[in-house]
């Protein structure tokens, strides 16, 4: 069966094999997950199983190129166009690696589901000239050309997931809550799924409730500021604070922390989302400068940045979750789930009775969760089903996400 025949009969079959690709705002590399999805007689998802997972790190040169595209001061049109095509070669290499390691042939895979690399996310309406007067437009850009990826892999590709939700009046993020509900719903426990990538985002799954009761939002910076500080301090020799050891050697400056907790984003009610365009390099440079002005050591500045992530996560719960939902446990995932200092800071601030654990405890590697999630979103697209959650994104209605490239 060729790829055309596989895709044409997709909805009729009960067993599906997909590859999910995720490269997030941390700009560290590509997560690739080979996932089997089984459906029941009604075509509904009955089982999601991670078959293999691998990681392809970005080179220093690629990371710097992408980072330059995430700031208006350094982005250029020619480099944006070049990166849109070139990055797909990296995605194709990640697909080849996961296939080789899993011992699976390309023709056995139904589709590659690619999130793409976000370089700019602007979910708030901005003025744009229209045919009949001024328009109010929401926008986002994830690069990684689908046509290049499909050509290199010989596998159909589903991608460009976020714009349809934006077109329907949503924030285009977060999208993973649809999958969080599917994988972690419980009749007995209320849960928060806390992803800590470059940005932190929380999904609330109340116990025994329907998907319409799920809500989610970006809590603020995740690893982004911490990673940038370590990279600056080590001249690129280190890209992140492994295990949180550097931060553990410092002391939190409550004065610096309180200054940065004044950011109005933290008080905005959900739905809301943010990204590198807010908490990127210029933010980090100002944070470090304010710390040095207070004669803080690097370890103290990093400890305070780590606490900023922890405090904004827990404050988001206190403001927008705990008053309305009974929560029994927080399940962390993403790169931040490996930072023991960060997890300890979050754990210390959670109320008694709320347990903090990681996705690993549920059989899903902490780094694989979002790549797996995009296979589910891609599957729903191929089934012709909506997979945004309007209560989460603020969209006016459920919509089918993404584009399919044969």
Residue pairs with C-beta under 8 A, 6 or more apart in sequence:
1 9
1 107
2 107
3 107
3 154
3 155
3 156
3 406
4 406
6 110
6 156
7 110
7 111
7 156
7 382
7 404
7 406
10 16
10 110
10 382
10 383
11 43
11 382
11 383
11 384
13 39
14 38
14 39
14 40
15 36
15 37
15 38
16 36
16 37
16 38
16 39
16 110
16 379
17 34
17 35
17 36
17 37
17 51
17 104
17 108
17 109
17 110
18 34
18 35
18 37
18 109
18 110
18 111
18 112
18 113
18 375
18 378
18 379
19 32
19 33
19 34
19 35
19 95
19 98
19 99
19 109
19 111
19 112
19 113
19 155
19 375
20 31
20 32
20 33
20 35
20 112
20 113
20 114
20 115
20 370
20 371
20 372
20 373
20 374
20 375
20 378
21 30
21 31
21 32
21 91
21 94
21 95
21 112
21 113
21 114
21 115
21 371
21 374
22 30
22 31
22 33
22 115
22 370
22 371
22 373
22 374
23 29
23 30
23 31
23 58
23 87
23 91
23 115
23 116
23 117
23 144
24 115
24 118
24 197
24 198
24 199
24 334
24 370
25 118
25 197
25 198
25 199
25 222
25 224
25 275
25 276
26 197
26 198
26 222
26 223
26 224
26 227
26 240
26 335
27 58
27 63
27 66
27 67
27 117
27 198
28 57
28 58
28 63
28 227
28 239
28 240
28 335
29 55
29 56
29 57
29 58
30 55
30 56
30 58
30 90
30 91
30 94
31 53
31 55
31 367
31 368
31 370
31 371
32 53
32 54
32 55
32 56
32 94
32 95
32 97
32 98
32 371
33 50
33 52
33 53
33 98
33 368
33 371
33 372
33 375
34 50
34 51
34 52
34 53
34 98
34 99
34 102
34 104
34 109
35 48
35 49
35 50
35 51
35 372
35 375
35 376
36 47
36 48
36 49
36 51
37 45
37 47
37 48
37 49
37 375
37 376
37 379
38 45
38 46
38 47
38 48
38 49
39 45
39 46
40 46
43 383
45 182
45 376
45 379
48 182
48 183
48 372
48 375
48 376
50 363
50 364
50 365
50 368
50 372
51 102
51 104
52 98
52 101
52 102
52 104
53 98
53 365
53 367
53 368
53 371
54 94
54 97
54 98
54 101
55 367
56 90
56 93
56 94
56 97
58 66
58 90
60 236
62 87
62 90
65 79
65 83
66 83
66 87
66 117
66 119
67 281
68 74
68 75
68 79
69 75
69 79
69 80
69 83
69 119
69 143
70 119
70 120
70 276
70 277
70 280
71 277
71 280
71 281
71 282
73 282
75 119
80 119
80 143
83 119
83 143
84 143
84 144
84 145
85 145
85 148
87 117
87 143
87 144
87 145
88 144
88 145
88 146
88 148
88 149
88 152
89 148
89 152
91 112
91 114
91 144
91 149
92 148
92 149
92 152
92 153
95 106
95 112
95 149
95 152
95 153
95 155
96 153
99 105
99 106
99 109
106 153
106 154
106 155
107 154
109 155
110 155
110 156
110 382
111 155
111 156
111 157
111 158
111 378
111 382
111 404
112 149
112 150
112 153
112 155
112 156
112 157
112 158
112 378
113 157
113 158
113 159
113 374
113 375
113 377
113 378
113 379
114 144
114 146
114 149
114 157
114 158
114 159
114 374
115 142
115 159
115 161
115 370
115 374
116 142
116 143
116 144
116 159
116 160
117 142
117 143
117 144
118 140
118 141
118 142
118 275
118 276
119 141
119 142
119 143
120 139
120 140
120 141
120 275
120 277
121 140
121 141
121 162
121 172
121 173
121 273
121 274
121 275
121 277
122 138
122 139
122 140
122 277
123 138
123 139
123 140
123 166
123 170
123 171
123 172
123 173
123 273
124 138
125 136
125 137
125 138
126 136
126 137
126 138
126 139
127 134
127 135
127 136
127 137
128 134
128 135
128 136
128 137
129 135
138 166
138 167
138 169
138 170
138 171
138 172
139 163
139 166
140 162
140 163
140 166
140 172
140 173
142 159
142 160
142 161
142 162
144 159
146 157
146 159
146 160
146 403
146 405
147 405
149 157
149 159
149 405
150 156
150 157
150 405
150 406
156 404
156 405
156 406
157 404
157 405
158 377
158 378
158 381
158 382
158 402
158 403
158 404
158 405
159 402
159 403
159 405
160 402
160 403
161 175
161 374
161 377
161 381
161 401
161 402
162 172
162 173
162 175
162 401
163 172
164 388
164 399
164 400
164 401
164 402
165 171
165 172
165 173
165 175
165 388
165 393
165 395
165 399
165 401
166 172
167 399
168 388
168 390
168 395
168 396
168 397
168 399
169 394
169 395
169 396
170 271
170 388
170 390
170 393
170 394
170 395
170 396
171 271
171 272
171 273
171 393
171 394
172 273
172 393
173 201
173 218
173 273
173 393
174 195
174 201
174 203
174 216
174 217
174 218
174 273
174 392
174 393
175 373
175 377
175 387
175 388
175 393
175 401
176 193
176 195
176 201
176 203
176 216
176 369
176 370
176 373
177 193
177 203
177 214
177 215
177 216
177 389
177 392
178 211
178 373
178 376
178 377
178 380
178 387
178 388
178 389
179 372
179 373
179 376
179 377
180 193
180 203
180 205
180 214
180 216
180 373
181 203
181 205
181 211
181 214
181 389
182 376
183 362
183 364
184 191
184 193
184 205
184 331
184 362
185 205
185 209
186 205
186 207
186 208
187 207
187 208
188 207
188 208
189 207
189 328
189 329
190 204
190 205
190 206
190 207
190 325
190 326
190 327
190 328
190 329
191 204
191 205
191 207
191 327
191 328
191 329
191 330
191 331
192 202
192 203
192 204
192 205
192 317
192 321
192 327
192 329
192 330
192 331
193 202
193 203
193 205
193 331
193 333
194 200
194 201
194 202
194 203
194 219
194 313
194 330
194 331
194 332
194 333
195 201
195 202
195 203
195 222
195 332
195 333
195 334
195 369
195 370
196 222
196 223
196 309
196 313
196 332
196 333
196 334
196 335
196 336
196 337
196 339
196 342
197 222
197 223
197 334
197 335
197 336
197 370
198 221
198 222
198 223
198 224
198 227
198 275
198 276
199 218
199 220
199 221
199 222
199 224
199 274
199 275
199 276
199 279
200 218
200 219
200 220
200 221
200 222
200 309
200 312
200 313
200 336
201 216
201 217
201 218
201 219
201 222
201 273
202 216
202 217
202 219
202 313
202 316
202 317
202 321
203 214
203 215
203 216
203 392
204 214
204 215
204 216
204 321
204 325
204 327
205 214
206 213
206 214
206 325
206 326
207 326
207 328
211 389
212 391
213 391
214 389
214 391
214 392
215 270
215 271
215 389
215 391
215 392
216 270
216 389
216 392
217 270
217 271
217 272
217 273
217 316
217 320
217 392
218 272
218 273
218 274
218 275
219 312
219 313
219 316
220 263
220 265
220 266
220 274
220 279
220 308
220 309
220 312
220 313
220 316
221 279
221 308
221 309
221 312
222 309
222 334
222 335
222 336
223 240
223 309
223 334
223 335
223 336
223 339
224 276
224 279
224 280
224 284
225 279
225 283
225 284
225 287
225 305
225 308
225 309
226 240
226 241
226 247
226 302
226 305
226 306
226 309
226 339
226 342
227 239
227 240
227 241
228 280
228 281
228 284
229 284
229 287
229 288
229 298
229 301
229 302
229 305
230 238
230 239
230 240
230 241
230 246
230 302
231 238
231 239
231 240
232 284
232 288
233 298
233 302
240 335
241 247
241 302
241 306
241 339
241 341
242 338
243 338
243 339
243 340
243 341
244 306
244 339
244 340
244 341
244 342
244 343
244 344
245 341
246 298
246 299
246 302
247 299
247 302
247 303
247 305
247 306
247 339
247 341
247 342
248 303
248 340
248 341
249 299
249 303
250 297
250 298
250 299
250 300
250 301
250 302
250 303
250 304
251 299
251 300
251 303
252 300
252 303
252 304
252 307
253 291
253 294
253 296
253 300
253 301
253 303
253 304
255 294
256 287
256 290
256 291
256 294
256 296
256 301
256 304
257 304
257 307
257 308
257 311
259 290
260 287
260 308
261 308
261 311
261 312
261 315
265 272
265 274
265 278
266 312
266 315
266 316
266 319
267 319
269 320
270 320
270 392
271 392
271 393
271 394
287 301
287 305
288 301
291 300
291 301
291 304
292 301
296 304
303 341
306 339
306 341
306 342
306 345
307 345
309 336
309 342
310 342
310 345
310 346
310 349
311 345
311 349
313 346
314 346
314 349
314 350
317 327
317 330
317 350
321 327
322 351
327 354
328 353
328 354
328 355
329 354
329 355
329 356
329 357
330 346
330 350
330 354
330 355
330 356
330 357
331 357
331 358
331 359
331 361
331 362
332 343
332 346
332 356
332 357
332 358
332 359
332 366
333 358
333 359
333 364
333 366
333 367
333 369
333 370
334 366
334 367
334 369
334 370
335 366
335 367
336 342
336 343
337 343
337 358
337 359
337 360
337 366
338 366
343 356
343 358
346 356
347 356
350 356
358 366
359 365
359 366
359 369
360 366
364 372
376 387
377 387
377 401
377 402
378 402
380 386
380 387
380 400
380 401
381 387
381 400
381 401
381 402
381 404
382 404
384 400
385 400
386 398
386 399
386 400
386 401
387 398
387 400
387 401
388 395
388 398
388 399
388 401
389 398
390 396
390 397
390 398
